[in-house]
Amino acid sequence: MHAMVFLDAATLGDADLSALQQPDLQLVCYPHTGKEQILPRLQHATIAIVNKVELSAAILQQLPALKLICVAATGVNNVDLEAAAALGITVCNVRGYADTAVPQHVFALLLQLTNKVQQYQQAVQRGEWQHSPHFCLLDYPVTELAGKCFVVIGYGALGKASAKLAAAFGMQVIIAEQPGVAECRPGRVAFTAALAMADVISLHCPLNDSTRHLFNTETFAGVKPGALLLNTARGGLVDATALLTALQSGQLGGAALDVLEQEPPAPDDILCSAALPNLIVTPHMAWASAEARRRMVLQLAGNVQAFLSGQPQHKV
């Protein structure tokens, strides 16, 4: 009988976890797990499931029974992969589960910035349409997407899916090359040239040492004035102070973020408390449609089954 422990099951909300309850597995789920609770909860576990709980080398070295870590996400920066490999612990992630959910949220954010749906709904609730001398209310400018340049930063599965939606709206899709690359790959445009052309910039690249604060004061200075920035990737890609300045100065026409550098953010986070009409912040939920969470759970169960059968999948 293998002991399997899910340390932060509440991160999946009300998702049905029954697929994880398999024969020869004793499953224990904890809604949340603090740092001091990790070791006692995993002490006898063969399999650990984590979403954002950090498993450092110091922790892994004290868990001799642990053989498999299933990360309930695609990103695995919360696990010390080098230590896991040295200790013979297999690490698997989930992939592709949100390939429709995230692009849909990208366009929900973009359409709010361009169509001002919330502002018009609030105007109706305030009675402004009811007292209008005309049949319509046109207080908030609406912008069409057709013909605008949609620049994709990071052309993996989510970038490609978002670009496909952009094309369906009649937008011109531009794939930006990585910054600092001397020669562009076929079909790509140099990073700085792409930013200068962009009406909309959508971020889909990973966060690493070379992309941290990729969008900073210098970068924003090279962006086409009035462009819109969308970030559903990682909060650390954007320097929050530089973003706020670019929005306040009008260098950026608007921004919509589903991710911040610190999550959950501090009560005094400058972006959450900015109250700018051209800034939207949602709480890292672009991935979390009911369908996407169902796919994630099924993939987690598949990863466990594959490992137990001696053929692990989605290894990282």
Beta strands, then each sheet from edge to edge (+ up, - down):
strand 1: 2-6
strand 2: 25-29
strand 3: 47-50
strand 4: 68-71
strand 5: 90-92
strand 6: 149-153
strand 7: 172-176
strand 8: 188-189
strand 9: 200-203
strand 10: 227-231
strand 11: 252-257
strand 12: 279-281
sheet 1: 2+ 1+ 3+ 4+ 5+
sheet 2: 8+ 7+ 6+ 9+ 10+ 11+ 12+
end
